[in-house]
C-alpha cells in the first residue's frame, strides 16, 4: 500500500508509530459531486463516467452494489483492478475477473490519479469515479459515490424507483452509519493494522461491542433502519461478507464469527440473496487480496481454503422475522 508524493510513487506502508500503534485512516481527497440539478460542473449523463474498483475492497464494493441495484451498468462503465496489490499499488492485471482501463489506458491506478492531478500527494485508493468530459476524478469517497448513484443518476438508471436514502429516514441512517463506520467497517482494519497490543485490544473491544449491539438490534427489527433496506444495510454488508473468510483470521477478529451470531448471520444471508448482489461478491479476489498483499501480516502469502460460508438458501431467499 504505497502513496504518491508530489506526483511520484513511493511504496510506503501505513505509519502507525506516530499514533501509538493505531491505524488512522486518512480522509478521501477528491470530493466533488455529480448533481442532477446543475449545481456542479458534473452532470449525470449516460456514458460520461467511469468507475474504477477492486472486487476485494469493501469500500469499492459499496459502489458496485449501488451500480447493480440502481441499474447503472450501461450508464457507467467499469474497470476492475487485480486482487494482488504489491509495490506498485493497485494494478490492472490479468487475473480472472479483472477489467482493463479502456478510458485512460493506465496500467497502474496511480497513473489515473496523476492524470487528474499531476502533483497529487496521498494514498491511491478505490473506488474512483472518473469524468471523461473533464478528464478528472470526481470522487474517491465511497460514501458519497453511493449517494450519487442512489439519487443523482435516476434519469439514466434502470431502477430509479429504488431509494436507499429516503428523506424521512436520513437522520436515523446517518446515526447508524456514524456508529457502524468507526467500530465495524473501519474497526476491522483498526484491529488488523494495529502494531501494538494496546491499540489492537482497544479496537477489538469496540468492534465486538458494536457487533453485539447490532446483533441485538436485528433481533428486534428486520433491517438496521426499520422494515426497509437502506444505505446503512449495504454499508454494513460489505464488512460482514468478508468477516469470517478474512477478518477473523487475517485481522485477528476472532472472538466470534458472524456464523456464531444468529441474527447477523441470517441478515447477511438475506442481503446476499437480494437479486444482483451475489454477482458483486468475488470471494477469490477478496481472499487473494488480503492474504497475498498484506505481507507485513501474512508474509508467506498463503491463502486459506476455507471457510464454507453457506450464504445461499437451498429454497430461495431466506425469510427472517
C-alpha positions as a LaTeX table, in Angstrom:
\begin{tabular}{lrrr}
\hline
Residue & $x$ (\AA) & $y$ (\AA) & $z$ (\AA) \\
\hline
Unk1 & 0.00 & 0.00 & 0.00 \\
Unk2 & 2.02 & 2.93 & $-1.29$ \\
Unk3 & 1.29 & 6.57 & $-1.88$ \\
Unk4 & 2.03 & 9.42 & $-4.23$ \\
Unk5 & 4.21 & 12.30 & $-3.04$ \\
Unk6 & 4.06 & 15.34 & $-5.35$ \\
Unk7 & 3.02 & 13.00 & $-8.14$ \\
Unk8 & 5.85 & 10.50 & $-7.58$ \\
Unk9 & 5.01 & 6.97 & $-6.44$ \\
Unk10 & 6.51 & 5.70 & $-3.17$ \\
Unk11 & 5.98 & 2.21 & $-1.75$ \\
Unk12 & 5.17 & 3.13 & 1.86 \\
Unk13 & 3.14 & 1.13 & 4.38 \\
Unk14 & 0.98 & 2.93 & 6.91 \\
Unk15 & 2.85 & 4.82 & 9.62 \\
Unk16 & 1.48 & 3.70 & 12.99 \\
Unk17 & 4.44 & 4.79 & 15.14 \\
Unk18 & 3.16 & 8.35 & 15.41 \\
Unk19 & $-0.28$ & 7.15 & 16.55 \\
Unk20 & 0.73 & 4.72 & 19.30 \\
Unk21 & 0.34 & 1.67 & 17.08 \\
Unk22 & $-3.16$ & 2.68 & 15.99 \\
Unk23 & $-4.26$ & 2.59 & 12.36 \\
Unk24 & $-5.64$ & 6.01 & 11.39 \\
Unk25 & $-7.38$ & 6.21 & 8.03 \\
Unk26 & $-6.91$ & 9.42 & 6.09 \\
Unk27 & $-9.89$ & 11.19 & 4.56 \\
Unk28 & $-10.50$ & 10.90 & 0.83 \\
Unk29 & $-9.02$ & 13.66 & $-1.32$ \\
Unk30 & $-11.42$ & 14.06 & $-4.25$ \\
Unk31 & $-14.82$ & 15.17 & $-3.04$ \\
Unk32 & $-16.73$ & 16.70 & $-5.97$ \\
Unk33 & $-20.30$ & 15.69 & $-6.76$ \\
Unk34 & $-22.39$ & 14.73 & $-9.75$ \\
Unk35 & $-25.62$ & 16.72 & $-9.37$ \\
Unk36 & $-28.82$ & 16.40 & $-11.36$ \\
Unk37 & $-29.85$ & 19.97 & $-10.51$ \\
Unk38 & $-26.95$ & 21.53 & $-12.44$ \\
Unk39 & $-25.29$ & 22.97 & $-9.35$ \\
Unk40 & $-21.90$ & 21.42 & $-10.24$ \\
Unk41 & $-19.95$ & 21.01 & $-13.47$ \\
Unk42 & $-20.64$ & 17.26 & $-13.31$ \\
Unk43 & $-23.98$ & 16.43 & $-14.92$ \\
Unk44 & $-25.42$ & 12.87 & $-14.68$ \\
Unk45 & $-25.10$ & 11.75 & $-18.30$ \\
Unk46 & $-25.02$ & 8.18 & $-19.57$ \\
Unk47 & $-21.62$ & 7.17 & $-20.93$ \\
Unk48 & $-19.77$ & 10.08 & $-19.34$ \\
Unk49 & $-18.48$ & 8.46 & $-16.14$ \\
Unk50 & $-16.21$ & 5.53 & $-15.43$ \\
Unk51 & $-15.87$ & 3.62 & $-12.16$ \\
Unk52 & $-12.59$ & 2.09 & $-11.00$ \\
Unk53 & $-12.98$ & $-0.61$ & $-8.35$ \\
Unk54 & $-11.47$ & $-3.64$ & $-6.71$ \\
Unk55 & $-13.71$ & $-6.62$ & $-6.00$ \\
Unk56 & $-11.62$ & $-7.13$ & $-2.86$ \\
Unk57 & $-12.15$ & $-3.70$ & $-1.31$ \\
Unk58 & $-15.24$ & $-3.27$ & 0.91 \\
Unk59 & $-15.41$ & 0.47 & 0.16 \\
Unk60 & $-15.39$ & $-0.15$ & $-3.61$ \\
Unk61 & $-17.86$ & $-3.00$ & $-3.12$ \\
Unk62 & $-20.44$ & $-0.49$ & $-1.89$ \\
Unk63 & $-20.35$ & 1.32 & $-5.24$ \\
Unk64 & $-20.66$ & $-1.93$ & $-7.20$ \\
Unk65 & $-23.78$ & $-2.85$ & $-5.24$ \\
Unk66 & $-25.39$ & 0.52 & $-5.92$ \\
Unk67 & $-24.42$ & 0.41 & $-9.59$ \\
Unk68 & $-26.06$ & $-3.02$ & $-9.82$ \\
Unk69 & $-29.21$ & $-2.33$ & $-7.79$ \\
Unk70 & $-29.94$ & 1.01 & $-9.44$ \\
Unk71 & $-29.32$ & $-0.44$ & $-12.90$ \\
Unk72 & $-26.43$ & 1.82 & $-13.88$ \\
Unk73 & $-24.20$ & $-0.77$ & $-15.58$ \\
Unk74 & $-24.97$ & 0.59 & $-19.06$ \\
Unk75 & $-24.68$ & 4.23 & $-17.98$ \\
Unk76 & $-21.41$ & 3.99 & $-16.01$ \\
Unk77 & $-18.56$ & 1.87 & $-17.37$ \\
Unk78 & $-16.24$ & $-0.16$ & $-15.17$ \\
Unk79 & $-12.62$ & $-1.17$ & $-14.64$ \\
Unk80 & $-11.55$ & $-3.78$ & $-12.06$ \\
Unk81 & $-8.00$ & $-3.93$ & $-10.71$ \\
Unk82 & $-6.07$ & $-7.09$ & $-9.91$ \\
Unk83 & $-6.64$ & $-8.57$ & $-6.43$ \\
Unk84 & $-2.91$ & $-8.57$ & $-5.69$ \\
Unk85 & $-1.61$ & $-5.17$ & $-4.58$ \\
Unk86 & 2.17 & $-5.08$ & $-4.46$ \\
Unk87 & 4.92 & $-2.50$ & $-4.58$ \\
Unk88 & 3.17 & $-0.57$ & $-7.38$ \\
Unk89 & $-0.18$ & $-0.38$ & $-5.60$ \\
Unk90 & $-3.35$ & $-1.29$ & $-7.45$ \\
Unk91 & $-2.62$ & $-2.63$ & $-10.94$ \\
Unk92 & $-4.77$ & $-3.53$ & $-13.94$ \\
Unk93 & $-3.76$ & $-7.17$ & $-14.13$ \\
Unk94 & $-4.79$ & $-10.30$ & $-15.97$ \\
Unk95 & $-6.42$ & $-12.30$ & $-13.17$ \\
Unk96 & $-9.85$ & $-13.70$ & $-13.88$ \\
Unk97 & $-12.48$ & $-11.04$ & $-13.29$ \\
Unk98 & $-10.20$ & $-8.07$ & $-13.94$ \\
Unk99 & $-11.31$ & $-5.42$ & $-16.45$ \\
Unk100 & $-8.59$ & $-3.21$ & $-18.02$ \\
Unk101 & $-8.65$ & 0.57 & $-18.13$ \\
Unk102 & $-10.06$ & 1.35 & $-21.56$ \\
Unk103 & $-10.62$ & 5.01 & $-20.70$ \\
Unk104 & $-7.12$ & 6.17 & $-19.72$ \\
Unk105 & $-5.13$ & 3.09 & $-20.79$ \\
Unk106 & $-3.46$ & 3.06 & $-17.37$ \\
Unk107 & $-1.53$ & 0.03 & $-16.19$ \\
Unk108 & $-1.38$ & 1.30 & $-12.60$ \\
Unk109 & $-4.17$ & 3.07 & $-10.73$ \\
Unk110 & $-1.82$ & 5.81 & $-9.52$ \\
Unk111 & $-1.47$ & 6.87 & $-13.18$ \\
Unk112 & $-5.17$ & 7.76 & $-13.14$ \\
Unk113 & $-4.62$ & 9.91 & $-10.06$ \\
Unk114 & $-1.72$ & 11.82 & $-11.60$ \\
Unk115 & $-3.64$ & 12.34 & $-14.83$ \\
Unk116 & $-6.27$ & 14.12 & $-12.74$ \\
Unk117 & $-3.72$ & 15.94 & $-10.56$ \\
Unk118 & $-0.06$ & 15.69 & $-11.66$ \\
Unk119 & 1.30 & 16.78 & $-8.25$ \\
Unk120 & $-1.11$ & 14.73 & $-6.13$ \\
Unk121 & 0.06 & 13.69 & $-2.68$ \\
Unk122 & $-1.81$ & 10.94 & $-0.84$ \\
Unk123 & $-2.97$ & 7.35 & $-0.89$ \\
Unk124 & $-4.21$ & 5.81 & $-4.14$ \\
Unk125 & $-7.46$ & 4.07 & $-3.26$ \\
Unk126 & $-10.56$ & 2.59 & $-4.84$ \\
Unk127 & $-13.28$ & 3.37 & $-5.70$ \\
Unk128 & $-12.64$ & 6.19 & $-8.16$ \\
Unk129 & $-15.37$ & 7.91 & $-10.16$ \\
Unk130 & $-13.83$ & 9.39 & $-13.32$ \\
Unk131 & $-15.34$ & 12.04 & $-15.61$ \\
Unk132 & $-14.47$ & 11.59 & $-19.28$ \\
Unk133 & $-15.58$ & 15.12 & $-20.22$ \\
Unk134 & $-13.21$ & 16.95 & $-17.88$ \\
Unk135 & $-10.60$ & 14.15 & $-17.71$ \\
Unk136 & $-10.54$ & 14.20 & $-13.95$ \\
Unk137 & $-11.56$ & 12.36 & $-10.81$ \\
Unk138 & $-14.95$ & 13.40 & $-9.48$ \\
Unk139 & $-14.68$ & 11.48 & $-6.21$ \\
Unk140 & $-12.78$ & 8.72 & $-4.45$ \\
Unk141 & $-15.06$ & 8.75 & $-1.41$ \\
Unk142 & $-17.30$ & 5.68 & $-1.47$ \\
Unk143 & $-19.93$ & 7.02 & 0.92 \\
Unk144 & $-20.56$ & 9.96 & $-1.42$ \\
Unk145 & $-20.36$ & 7.98 & $-4.67$ \\
Unk146 & $-23.15$ & 5.66 & $-3.48$ \\
Unk147 & $-25.36$ & 8.66 & $-2.74$ \\
Unk148 & $-24.71$ & 9.97 & $-6.24$ \\
Unk149 & $-25.66$ & 6.58 & $-7.66$ \\
Unk150 & $-28.72$ & 6.43 & $-5.41$ \\
Unk151 & $-30.30$ & 9.71 & $-6.49$ \\
Unk152 & $-28.37$ & 11.83 & $-8.97$ \\
Unk153 & $-28.39$ & 9.35 & $-11.87$ \\
Unk154 & $-32.09$ & 8.46 & $-11.76$ \\
Unk155 & $-32.68$ & 9.89 & $-15.25$ \\
Unk156 & $-30.35$ & 7.24 & $-16.73$ \\
Unk157 & $-30.92$ & 4.43 & $-14.20$ \\
Unk158 & $-32.90$ & 1.29 & $-14.96$ \\
Unk159 & $-34.36$ & 1.35 & $-11.43$ \\
Unk160 & $-34.94$ & 4.98 & $-10.45$ \\
Unk161 & $-37.78$ & 3.88 & $-8.17$ \\
Unk162 & $-35.32$ & 2.41 & $-5.66$ \\
Unk163 & $-34.24$ & 4.84 & $-2.96$ \\
Unk164 & $-31.84$ & 3.66 & $-0.27$ \\
Unk165 & $-31.57$ & 7.08 & 1.39 \\
Unk166 & $-35.22$ & 8.18 & 1.73 \\
Unk167 & $-35.74$ & 11.64 & 3.11 \\
Unk168 & $-37.82$ & 10.57 & 6.09 \\
Unk169 & $-35.15$ & 8.13 & 7.34 \\
Unk170 & $-31.99$ & 10.13 & 6.67 \\
Unk171 & $-31.32$ & 11.18 & 10.24 \\
Unk172 & $-31.58$ & 7.58 & 11.51 \\
Unk173 & $-29.48$ & 6.27 & 8.61 \\
Unk174 & $-26.79$ & 8.86 & 9.34 \\
Unk175 & $-26.82$ & 7.93 & 13.02 \\
Unk176 & $-26.34$ & 4.20 & 12.42 \\
Unk177 & $-23.67$ & 4.88 & 9.79 \\
Unk178 & $-21.81$ & 7.02 & 12.31 \\
Unk179 & $-21.83$ & 4.06 & 14.71 \\
Unk180 & $-21.02$ & 1.30 & 12.22 \\
Unk181 & $-18.20$ & 3.03 & 10.35 \\
Unk182 & $-15.62$ & 3.57 & 13.14 \\
Unk183 & $-16.45$ & 0.45 & 15.12 \\
Unk184 & $-17.14$ & $-2.14$ & 12.40 \\
Unk185 & $-16.28$ & $-1.01$ & 8.85 \\
Unk186 & $-13.03$ & 0.62 & 9.91 \\
Unk187 & $-12.90$ & $-1.32$ & 13.16 \\
Unk188 & $-11.69$ & $-4.50$ & 11.45 \\
Unk189 & $-8.83$ & $-2.53$ & 9.90 \\
Unk190 & $-8.03$ & $-0.95$ & 13.24 \\
Unk191 & $-7.60$ & $-4.49$ & 14.57 \\
Unk192 & $-5.69$ & $-5.86$ & 11.60 \\
Unk193 & $-3.31$ & $-2.95$ & 11.05 \\
Unk194 & $-2.62$ & $-2.24$ & 14.74 \\
Unk195 & 1.04 & $-2.59$ & 15.65 \\
Unk196 & 0.79 & $-2.57$ & 19.45 \\
Unk197 & $-1.14$ & $-4.86$ & 21.76 \\
Unk198 & $-2.92$ & $-1.93$ & 23.37 \\
Unk199 & $-4.08$ & $-0.49$ & 20.06 \\
Unk200 & $-5.29$ & $-3.91$ & 18.88 \\
Unk201 & $-7.21$ & $-4.73$ & 22.07 \\
Unk202 & $-8.82$ & $-1.30$ & 22.10 \\
Unk203 & $-10.11$ & $-1.75$ & 18.55 \\
Unk204 & $-11.05$ & $-5.38$ & 19.22 \\
Unk205 & $-13.24$ & $-4.48$ & 22.19 \\
Unk206 & $-15.02$ & $-1.73$ & 20.30 \\
Unk207 & $-15.58$ & $-3.99$ & 17.29 \\
Unk208 & $-17.21$ & $-6.82$ & 19.20 \\
Unk209 & $-19.13$ & $-4.46$ & 21.45 \\
Unk210 & $-20.60$ & $-2.94$ & 18.29 \\
Unk211 & $-21.37$ & $-6.34$ & 16.74 \\
Unk212 & $-23.19$ & $-7.36$ & 19.93 \\
Unk213 & $-25.32$ & $-4.21$ & 19.73 \\
Unk214 & $-26.11$ & $-4.88$ & 16.08 \\
Unk215 & $-27.00$ & $-8.49$ & 16.89 \\
Unk216 & $-29.48$ & $-7.22$ & 19.50 \\
Unk217 & $-30.86$ & $-4.59$ & 17.13 \\
Unk218 & $-31.50$ & $-7.15$ & 14.40 \\
Unk219 & $-33.30$ & $-9.31$ & 16.94 \\
Unk220 & $-35.90$ & $-6.54$ & 17.20 \\
Unk221 & $-36.22$ & $-5.44$ & 13.57 \\
Unk222 & $-35.57$ & $-6.78$ & 10.08 \\
Unk223 & $-33.05$ & $-4.18$ & 8.90 \\
Unk224 & $-30.83$ & $-1.58$ & 10.52 \\
Unk225 & $-33.43$ & 1.13 & 9.98 \\
Unk226 & $-36.83$ & $-0.46$ & 10.46 \\
Unk227 & $-38.50$ & $-2.64$ & 7.86 \\
Unk228 & $-36.86$ & $-1.49$ & 4.63 \\
Unk229 & $-33.43$ & $-1.85$ & 3.08 \\
Unk230 & $-31.38$ & 1.33 & 3.20 \\
Unk231 & $-27.89$ & 2.54 & 2.51 \\
Unk232 & $-26.97$ & 1.61 & 6.09 \\
Unk233 & $-27.53$ & $-2.08$ & 5.38 \\
Unk234 & $-25.32$ & $-2.12$ & 2.29 \\
Unk235 & $-22.55$ & $-0.28$ & 4.11 \\
Unk236 & $-22.57$ & $-2.95$ & 6.82 \\
Unk237 & $-22.97$ & $-5.85$ & 4.36 \\
Unk238 & $-19.60$ & $-5.38$ & 2.67 \\
Unk239 & $-17.82$ & $-5.83$ & 6.00 \\
Unk240 & $-19.96$ & $-8.76$ & 7.16 \\
Unk241 & $-19.45$ & $-10.76$ & 3.97 \\
Unk242 & $-15.65$ & $-10.51$ & 4.43 \\
Unk243 & $-15.68$ & $-11.13$ & 8.16 \\
Unk244 & $-15.49$ & $-14.93$ & 8.50 \\
Unk245 & $-13.28$ & $-15.65$ & 5.45 \\
Unk246 & $-10.79$ & $-12.82$ & 6.10 \\
Unk247 & $-11.15$ & $-10.68$ & 9.20 \\
Unk248 & $-11.49$ & $-13.49$ & 11.74 \\
Unk249 & $-8.08$ & $-14.94$ & 10.92 \\
Unk250 & $-6.12$ & $-12.39$ & 8.94 \\
Unk251 & $-7.11$ & $-9.37$ & 11.07 \\
Unk252 & $-7.31$ & $-11.32$ & 14.37 \\
Unk253 & $-11.02$ & $-10.51$ & 14.82 \\
Unk254 & $-11.56$ & $-13.91$ & 16.35 \\
Unk255 & $-13.78$ & $-13.57$ & 19.43 \\
Unk256 & $-16.78$ & $-14.77$ & 17.41 \\
Unk257 & $-17.64$ & $-15.38$ & 13.77 \\
Unk258 & $-20.67$ & $-13.88$ & 12.08 \\
Unk259 & $-21.80$ & $-17.52$ & 11.70 \\
Unk260 & $-21.97$ & $-17.67$ & 15.53 \\
Unk261 & $-24.35$ & $-14.69$ & 15.73 \\
Unk262 & $-27.80$ & $-15.84$ & 14.69 \\
Unk263 & $-29.35$ & $-12.52$ & 13.75 \\
Unk264 & $-26.34$ & $-11.13$ & 11.92 \\
Unk265 & $-25.86$ & $-14.40$ & 10.03 \\
Unk266 & $-29.50$ & $-14.50$ & 8.91 \\
Unk267 & $-29.33$ & $-10.83$ & 7.94 \\
Unk268 & $-26.13$ & $-11.41$ & 5.94 \\
Unk269 & $-27.70$ & $-14.34$ & 4.09 \\
Unk270 & $-30.80$ & $-12.32$ & 3.26 \\
Unk271 & $-28.84$ & $-9.37$ & 1.87 \\
Unk272 & $-26.64$ & $-11.70$ & $-0.16$ \\
Unk273 & $-29.76$ & $-13.13$ & $-1.80$ \\
Unk274 & $-31.13$ & $-9.77$ & $-2.98$ \\
Unk275 & $-31.14$ & $-10.16$ & $-6.80$ \\
Unk276 & $-27.86$ & $-8.94$ & $-8.29$ \\
Unk277 & $-25.89$ & $-8.69$ & $-5.06$ \\
Unk278 & $-24.20$ & $-12.10$ & $-5.23$ \\
Unk279 & $-22.76$ & $-11.07$ & $-8.61$ \\
Unk280 & $-20.82$ & $-8.29$ & $-6.87$ \\
Unk281 & $-19.18$ & $-10.69$ & $-4.37$ \\
Unk282 & $-15.94$ & $-12.19$ & $-5.71$ \\
Unk283 & $-14.56$ & $-14.25$ & $-2.83$ \\
Unk284 & $-11.49$ & $-15.30$ & $-4.81$ \\
Unk285 & $-10.45$ & $-11.66$ & $-5.25$ \\
Unk286 & $-11.31$ & $-10.88$ & $-1.64$ \\
Unk287 & $-9.20$ & $-13.67$ & $-0.13$ \\
Unk288 & $-6.32$ & $-13.31$ & $-2.55$ \\
Unk289 & $-6.02$ & $-9.58$ & $-1.96$ \\
Unk290 & $-5.86$ & $-9.67$ & 1.81 \\
Unk291 & $-3.75$ & $-12.78$ & 2.26 \\
Unk292 & $-1.35$ & $-12.16$ & $-0.64$ \\
Unk293 & $-0.97$ & $-8.38$ & $-0.46$ \\
Unk294 & $-0.51$ & $-7.74$ & 3.27 \\
Unk295 & 2.95 & $-9.22$ & 3.67 \\
Unk296 & 3.50 & $-7.41$ & 6.98 \\
Unk297 & 0.64 & $-9.53$ & 8.37 \\
Unk298 & 0.90 & $-12.72$ & 6.29 \\
Unk299 & 4.47 & $-12.90$ & 4.92 \\
Unk300 & 4.05 & $-16.33$ & 3.31 \\
Unk301 & 1.16 & $-15.18$ & 1.13 \\
Unk302 & $-0.62$ & $-18.49$ & 1.66 \\
Unk303 & $-4.37$ & $-18.13$ & 1.07 \\
Unk304 & $-6.62$ & $-20.31$ & 3.26 \\
Unk305 & $-9.04$ & $-22.65$ & 1.51 \\
Unk306 & $-11.98$ & $-22.20$ & 3.92 \\
Unk307 & $-14.28$ & $-21.44$ & 5.49 \\
Unk308 & $-17.57$ & $-22.60$ & 3.99 \\
Unk309 & $-19.91$ & $-19.61$ & 4.17 \\
Unk310 & $-23.40$ & $-21.04$ & 3.44 \\
Unk311 & $-24.84$ & $-17.76$ & 2.18 \\
Unk312 & $-27.22$ & $-19.23$ & $-0.35$ \\
Unk313 & $-30.53$ & $-20.66$ & 0.87 \\
Unk314 & $-31.46$ & $-24.01$ & $-0.73$ \\
Unk315 & $-35.06$ & $-22.99$ & $-1.45$ \\
Unk316 & $-34.73$ & $-19.36$ & $-2.47$ \\
Unk317 & $-34.42$ & $-16.28$ & $-0.36$ \\
Unk318 & $-34.16$ & $-16.82$ & 3.37 \\
Unk319 & $-37.00$ & $-15.41$ & 5.42 \\
Unk320 & $-36.38$ & $-13.63$ & 8.68 \\
Unk321 & $-38.71$ & $-12.24$ & 11.26 \\
\hline
\end{tabular}
